[in-house]
Structures are given as structure tokens and as C-alpha cells.
Amino acid sequence: MKTGKVEGKRLSGTSAEFIAFLNQLLSKTRWAKEIHIVLDNLSAHKTKAVEEFLGQYPKIRFHFTPTYSSWLNQLELCFAKIQRHVISRGIFTSVADLA
């Protein structure tokens, strides 16, 4: 919120990839006293490895979205804009190319 930046990354859905993303996020936000992360209820976000990681970094706080949450419409609008202005204008031959 302080910077107005959104950090995100496309992941395949494993907890190891998620923890790697969290480590990247920590390296970019050393100055932060707290880091609040909004998540869906993907099982990779709730593994024992993630719980152990969070135990080492108490400044990270997870906020899980409720299923079918209408306030997520704003986030959907953000992704729709990316779709209109970037994805639909590009030619991608693979998932790696799209990423």
C-alpha cells in the first residue's frame, strides 16, 4: 500500500515455488515492518513447509480470500486490463513465451 506497487508472479502451484516467491518478496521489502499478502485458498499456500517458513518470518501476514468474494472484482478488472492491453495484442507460442 505504501508504494502502490503490486508484486505477483505466475506459479504452477507448488508450495516450493510459492516459498521461492515469498523469499523474493522478502528481499525486495527488507524495509517493511509487516508484509500483508492476499491469497486464494490454494492448497500450496497451506502446506507444512509454508507454515514453517511463516514461523521464521513473523512479519508476513496472510489474508485468505473468501470463496466467491465480490470485492475481488477490482483485482479482476486489473487482470482484464492486462488481457486487453498486453496479452490480446501479443503472439505467444508457448506458456514460457507468455510468461
LINWOTA-V702588 format. One record per residue. N is the residue number from 1. PSI is psi as a letter, one per 40 degrees, with the letter a starting at -180 (* if undefined). BURIAL is # if it has 9 or more other ideal C-beta (glycine too) atoms within 8 Angstrom, else .. Layout:
n=N psi=PSI burial=BURIAL
n=N psi=PSI burial=BURIAL
This chain:
n=1 psi=d burial=.
n=2 psi=d burial=.
n=3 psi=e burial=.
n=4 psi=e burial=.
n=5 psi=i burial=.
n=6 psi=h burial=.
n=7 psi=h burial=.
n=8 psi=i burial=.
n=9 psi=i burial=.
n=10 psi=h burial=.
n=11 psi=i burial=#
n=12 psi=e burial=.
n=13 psi=e burial=.
n=14 psi=i burial=.
n=15 psi=d burial=#
n=16 psi=d burial=.
n=17 psi=d burial=#
n=18 psi=d burial=#
n=19 psi=d burial=#
n=20 psi=d burial=.
n=21 psi=d burial=#
n=22 psi=d burial=#
n=23 psi=d burial=.
n=24 psi=d burial=#
n=25 psi=d burial=#
n=26 psi=d burial=#
n=27 psi=d burial=.
n=28 psi=e burial=.
n=29 psi=f burial=.
n=30 psi=d burial=.
n=31 psi=d burial=.
n=32 psi=h burial=.
n=33 psi=d burial=.
n=34 psi=i burial=.
n=35 psi=h burial=#
n=36 psi=h burial=.
n=37 psi=h burial=#
n=38 psi=h burial=.
n=39 psi=i burial=#
n=40 psi=a burial=.
n=41 psi=f burial=#
n=42 psi=h burial=.
n=43 psi=d burial=.
n=44 psi=e burial=#
n=45 psi=e burial=#
n=46 psi=f burial=.
n=47 psi=i burial=#
n=48 psi=d burial=.
n=49 psi=d burial=#
n=50 psi=d burial=#
n=51 psi=d burial=#
n=52 psi=d burial=.
n=53 psi=d burial=#
n=54 psi=d burial=#
n=55 psi=d burial=.
n=56 psi=d burial=.
n=57 psi=g burial=#
n=58 psi=e burial=.
n=59 psi=e burial=.
n=60 psi=h burial=#
n=61 psi=h burial=.
n=62 psi=i burial=.
n=63 psi=h burial=.
n=64 psi=h burial=#
n=65 psi=i burial=#
n=66 psi=i burial=.
n=67 psi=h burial=.
n=68 psi=f burial=.
n=69 psi=h burial=.
n=70 psi=d burial=.
n=71 psi=e burial=.
n=72 psi=e burial=.
n=73 psi=d burial=.
n=74 psi=d burial=.
n=75 psi=d burial=.
n=76 psi=d burial=.
n=77 psi=d burial=.
n=78 psi=d burial=#
n=79 psi=d burial=.
n=80 psi=d burial=.
n=81 psi=d burial=.
n=82 psi=d burial=#
n=83 psi=d burial=#
n=84 psi=d burial=.
n=85 psi=e burial=.
n=86 psi=c burial=.
n=87 psi=d burial=#
n=88 psi=e burial=.
n=89 psi=e burial=.
n=90 psi=i burial=.
n=91 psi=h burial=.
n=92 psi=h burial=.
n=93 psi=e burial=.
n=94 psi=i burial=.
n=95 psi=d burial=.
n=96 psi=d burial=.
n=97 psi=d burial=.
n=98 psi=d burial=.
n=99 psi=* burial=.
